[in-house]
């Protein structure tokens, strides 16, 4: 070994791979069928089907519409009856096309099996509708510093004999004609099992894509509040996806987080809701 | 090993040669000076008090004393009774003419039997550009091969593929669990009290337990027993002051120092009420204090008492959005030690102490509030004896006891007026016994070996629920017990005065883990105990190194390769900062394996007008967990292919000196979305395999100029001007993709966003010493 070998070796290695990686990249991402399906207590099943796409694919209205699956065969069975869902068009939703039952309506204590056949792929999932829980009381609570704004307070009693999971929604016809999950919409009963629970309801974002975090309702309006019970698998999905929305742009979030899905052969959720709706006049 | 005790001792009569090495200019004691005695090739070095002693046979010897930055001193000694030397050595004056080296400077790297270790002295630290007037010992250690920084804003240290929690950081025998100030930007320790740092990254000597990847042994200065000294600095952001005072001249002395930042003064001066209320109500400060007392009870016995306290507080308040968050963290530690030197061949230490690290995060947002406290505290007691039966053999053996109280999470969340609280406390006992030996088989071959046996016992009070039954454990009742052996062996073969080969292998165990949930190392990372659900970490490492000095040790070079395997590596599957619902900590913890291998190159010019070093590491670190990536191996977060640092400092004349530092490192690995899907009007991401992608490479240049205003024997002062990140490189702290738009209107955008922390930062400070 010559006298300067270590120095030469050091310099050669140091400058060999100094290439800046590109922030954009192409990856062989394989699209999957995404299920956003629900069946509510005493309501028809609704199933939105889309294809997932590569992260850096071109985004325009044409491509967004192309992601929507309109040619699938979708069936829902409650163990006794089976119904093929019909494709309907409704611009109040995104995507504006979805599949809906016409006869079958959600009942508690039944297992609902979803089956989607698309391009030769079979996607299946199962869910249940837990017993709905009624609100004992609900009222508008004005902000101390500005009485024209405020939040809604709801109270209900948890069933102490089982694990319960809750998701809350509000509907304000003057803004968006569909139910929107509230700000922090999820609760499990680990800490209030069998007790009376008081929840403050703040207005949720229509979409996490344009978070306004405008949390207060305007007094004088009439708001529909929905309390929905759901099973553990569905709760896990919504909980994980919520963490994903909050943490994906947060350095202190985990880099190993996974969204737990109850869909076989695809991603997304098939969720049964034991839901009840209440109309609250904000005054 | 015990059999080695009976290696035949010499029949000839032996005497003690002891001495004390001082600096001629200011009489300060020089620790770590090398003593080389001929004939016989005997080597030793001075302790923290500048003292050495060695046993020699009757005869005539030549004693060479070398110390970096000082002229080599040679003296002939005739040994026919116990002899004591007082040697004062003079510094190199940095005129070019003077730098004619005709005798050896330090060849410690060649001769030392420690494999995979780094030894830095205060001089090395002050040779790199200093930020805000203060050199940083930990940052300097991160410039060494195999020791890497996590990047800006990340105080973690990652040694040879180990995680931030796998380092044992000792400040004068006090363990500090998570020392950092302002995300690693400020030095953890007041540098004016630091004497040296030693980093073991390969074979960890058997007397250390608790750090499976490395040991950082930081030694504070021993106060001067005769002279009162003051030393301090005044900067724009912080100031510090160190006092050194004899209490009983020649017997007892104290060094005490304190630092405090005052960013809040700027806030008061520059931000008025009409400004951003978030700034007005936000605040950050830290302070720390160090103290060390030495008391010479007798000529042979001395007592040391050391203490450290550091505290950081960060407050963010946004009244308009009703949000307030407060984060604080800190270390408190104190230790005492009795050191008795019966004779140069037999001495012992008895010590003990207490240390605590705690962090507290407090967030409130409308009807949600959360307070999470995480803490670890230890009481420890240890004793060890060192015995050198002859010049060829030395032994060290000792006992250690640690009582840990670990509270990973003491959390209280209020959601909709309902209190959720969770408190886990782990009380554990850690008993260890170690023995190590250092054997010179001949003048060329040295063999060092060690064995450490540890019993780790998680004891009550504790309770847990198993199949709906609650199991209760009473005070000190056994919950879970682990035990195991940690062997270490290393060999050094000296080819000639300037060349050696070293090899080592070791297995270490670590019973207390650090859980980092986020993608950056953060003060709120929690310490976790090995227990029913968490197994102890096992690390095996093998190292091979070639060391060569040139030009009478003016240039020092080394090449080392290592391979490391880790068992029961800990990680989380979900975020611990999940405020939405309470997360069961145990259900989030996963354990897997880790692997790391690398090549480390080091080149140093240690003497002359121009000094500096260049260190380079080429490495690969992977992890495997059955719960992640379907069990397939993936790169670790801090897998760093290339890690290069180059430093240089030049003494221009009596007044001016300058230094520069350049760092280049491969970007941290990260997981990125590769697909997206629509769910209830939102966009959700599908992620790549873990850590498949890389952040852009990290590089940065720092420069610093020092002007000596007054340089005298009584008063010294200098001005320092430094620039951090000279070419304003936007090194990425965190990168993500931001999706925005309105799906109802068929509008949707994806934009890569990145956060960079520190732009170009000039600073000026005034330092003084008298």
Interface residues (C-beta under 8 A of the other chain):
Chain A: X3 X6 X7 X9 X10 X13 X14 X17 X18 X20 X21 X23 X24 X25 X27 X29 X31 X32 X34 X36 X48 X50 X51 X52 X53 X54 X55 X56 X59 X60 X61 X64 X65 X67 X94 X95 X151 X181 X184 X186 X187 X188 X190 X191 X192 X197 X198 X199 X200 X202 X206 X207 X208 X209 X210 X213 X215 X239 X240 X241 X242 X243 X244 X245 X246 X247 X248 X249 X250 X251 X252 X253 X254 X255 X256 X257 X258 X259 X267 X268 X269
Chain B: X321 X366 X367 X368 X415 X416 X417 X418 X419 X420 X517 X518 X519 X520 X522 X524 X548 X550 X557 X558 X559 X571 X572 X573 X574 X575 X576 X577 X578 X580 X581 X582 X601 X603 X614 X616 X618 X628 X637 X641 X642 X644 X664 X666 X667 X670 X671 X672 X673 X674 X675 X676 X677 X678 X679 X680 X681 X682 X683 X684 X685 X686 X688 X690 X691 X693 X694 X695 X696 X697 X733 X734 X735 X736 X737 X738 X739 X740 X741 X742 X743 X744 X746 X748 X749 X750 X752 X753 X755
